[in-house]
Amino acid sequence: MNTTALTCTGIEVDFDGFKAVNGVDLELDRGEVHFLIGPNGAGKTTLVDAITGLARYSGSVVKDGTELRGKKVHHIARKGIGRTFQTATVFENLTVAQNLDIAAGSGRSPWALLRRRRHLPDTVVTVMEQIGLKDQAETPAGILAHGQKQWLEIGMLLVGDADVLLLDEPIAGMGAEERETTGRLLHDIAHDRAVAVVEHDMDFMRAFASRVTVLHAGAVLASGSVDEVSNHPRVQEVYLGTTHQEQEQERADAATA
Ligand SMILES: Nc1ncnc2c1ncn2[C@@H]1O[C@H](COP(=O)(O)OP(=O)(O)OP(=O)(O)O)[C@@H](O)[C@H]1O
């Protein structure tokens, strides 16, 4: 059964009087790949910034019973909330294994972290397999393919024990095969975690979303299954500029013209 990992209530982010996020409620459940979609400027990234402590907000974000509002970024990360950015932030000169070892190794000294170890921790090996980079263990991250860097970054969150993952456009710049692999990876890691994906690619969303929340002008426009939000008249209006009825009317007008 899915359990709620994160509950956001009444989130508001105000930039000098402009409400980029305006009263958003959002629940992220373990076992789900939850897509956050919406037009440019809808407030998706700002909402993720708020959850991860990068933007000040009013409202409440609760993870496993703990209120996170007002907590520092590193404290929120230690509570198991991990985030990726559109451009992967891996250590380019270090190998895949070293990147993962460092992400897994909070508590060890910087020099100990950088030393190549004879035996990698089991978690690092397991995650390397999970993200499909076992054969690239000794490859410097800088020469990985674009998609592989994104998978490594996700892996770094996994070895760091994140169980709420917020991923910003993880398939941007990927080819068809890499997208497919990424979609399967997201479902694999969502098995016992909550995964939220900020995305513009509607085909990817349709193929891999368990649940979708549509943001528009800082507020939640619709939330539900892919079918529910796709058939929602306000969502059609925002994405296509017209309501379903108007589209029907336009089609009828075109047919009789
Ligand atoms: N630091 C800031 N100061 C002022 N306004 C900001 C700031 N950051 C974002 N905004 C504004 O807040 C609104 C929401 O931006 P945000 O980046 O969250 O949207 P988004 O849904 O992620 O869009 P996109 O899909 O284009 O990334 C936009 O109008 C943006 O210009």
The ligand as a MOL file (V3000), in Angstrom:
LIG
                    3D

  0  0  0     0  0            999 V3000
M  V30 BEGIN CTAB
M  V30 COUNTS 31 33 0 0 0
M  V30 BEGIN ATOM
M  V30 1 N 13.8750 34.7080 -7.7630 0
M  V30 2 C 12.7690 35.1520 -8.3840 0
M  V30 3 N 12.3800 36.4280 -8.2860 0
M  V30 4 C 11.2610 36.8860 -8.9020 0
M  V30 5 N 10.4450 36.1080 -9.6540 0
M  V30 6 C 10.8000 34.8290 -9.8100 0
M  V30 7 C 11.9620 34.2680 -9.1950 0
M  V30 8 N 12.0300 32.9480 -9.5110 0
M  V30 9 C 10.9620 32.7050 -10.3020 0
M  V30 10 N 10.2380 33.8200 -10.4800 0
M  V30 11 C 9.0000 33.9340 -11.2430 0
M  V30 12 O 8.0610 33.0340 -10.6620 0
M  V30 13 C 7.2440 32.4360 -11.6720 0
M  V30 14 C 7.3500 30.9350 -11.5670 0
M  V30 15 O 8.6310 30.5260 -12.0190 0
M  V30 16 P 9.0840 28.9960 -12.0410 0
M  V30 17 O 10.5030 28.9770 -12.5430 0
M  V30 18 O 8.8100 28.3810 -10.7320 0
M  V30 19 O 8.0940 28.3940 -13.1230 0
M  V30 20 P 8.1490 26.9580 -13.8150 0
M  V30 21 O 6.7730 26.4370 -13.7680 0
M  V30 22 O 9.2180 26.1420 -13.1940 0
M  V30 23 O 8.5230 27.3530 -15.2910 0
M  V30 24 P 9.4600 26.5960 -16.3590 0
M  V30 25 O 8.6490 25.4240 -16.8090 0
M  V30 26 O 9.6240 27.6070 -17.4320 0
M  V30 27 O 10.7370 26.2270 -15.6660 0
M  V30 28 C 7.7440 32.9900 -13.0030 0
M  V30 29 O 6.8910 34.0670 -13.3770 0
M  V30 30 C 9.1380 33.4730 -12.6870 0
M  V30 31 O 9.4990 34.5550 -13.5280 0
M  V30 END ATOM
M  V30 BEGIN BOND
M  V30 1 1 1 2
M  V30 2 1 2 3
M  V30 3 2 2 7
M  V30 4 2 3 4
M  V30 5 1 4 5
M  V30 6 2 5 6
M  V30 7 1 6 7
M  V30 8 1 6 10
M  V30 9 1 7 8
M  V30 10 2 8 9
M  V30 11 1 9 10
M  V30 12 1 10 11
M  V30 13 1 11 12
M  V30 14 1 11 30
M  V30 15 1 12 13
M  V30 16 1 13 14
M  V30 17 1 13 28
M  V30 18 1 14 15
M  V30 19 1 15 16
M  V30 20 2 16 17
M  V30 21 1 16 18
M  V30 22 1 16 19
M  V30 23 1 19 20
M  V30 24 2 20 21
M  V30 25 1 20 22
M  V30 26 1 20 23
M  V30 27 1 23 24
M  V30 28 2 24 25
M  V30 29 1 24 26
M  V30 30 1 24 27
M  V30 31 1 28 29
M  V30 32 1 28 30
M  V30 33 1 30 31
M  V30 END BOND
M  V30 END CTAB
M  END
